[in-house]
Amino acid sequence: MRNFDVTLIWLGFFAAVFLAWYFYIKARNKERMALIESGKDVSEIYSKQEIKFRFPWLKLGVIGTGFSFGMLVAFFSVEIALNEMKLDYRIQEEPILFGIVSLFTAISIIVAYFVDKPKN
């Protein structure tokens, strides 16, 4: 009985994919026919448009730099607080590390926004 259930699930999946594709093609054909009947040029609407996508390397670099700078500041501040000031019985280092790293990462995201902001 288990194989029958798995078979039904796969058949249902493929039927759903096929029906979605069929109705998409049917709707696109109906839309094109309506455009042709109204006298519009179909080639302008369905021509391939250039995709202007640039990967945000600058933003990723600024965010990575901010994250690593935050890690350095967090580790050095914890080491100074624990070793130099002898406060190891009162300070837990995980919240300090997390807070400083989050702060510097957020600052770097804000800087990346202003650096990569399109000039209007």
Residue, then its C-alpha position, 0 to 999 in steps of 0.5 A: m500500500r505504501n508504494f501506491d501512495v508514493t506513486l499517487i504523490w508523484l503522479g499528482f506532482f507531474a500532473a500539477v506541473f503539466l497543467a500549470w505549463y498548459f494553462y500558462i501557454k494557453a493564457r499567453n496564446k490568448e493574450r497574444m491573440a487579443l493583442i493581434e486583434s487590437g492591432k498592437d505589435v506583438s514583437e515589441i512586447y515579447s522581445k527579449q529585454e537586456i538584463k542589467f544586473r551587477f553583482p554587489w561586490l562592493k556591498l559584500g566587501v564593505i559588509g565583510t570588512g565590517f563583520s571582520f573588524g567587529m570580530l577583531v574589536a570584540f575579541f580584543s575588548v573581551e581579552i582586555a576586559l578578562n585579562e587586564m582588568k581581572l573581571d572574569y568572574r563578572i563578565q560573560e564574553e558571548p553577549i559582548l562578542f555578539g553585540i559588538v559583531s552585530l553593531f559593526t555589521a549593521i554599521s557596515i551595511i549602512v555604509a554599504y548602502f550609502v557607498d553603492k547608492p545610485k546617483n540620481 
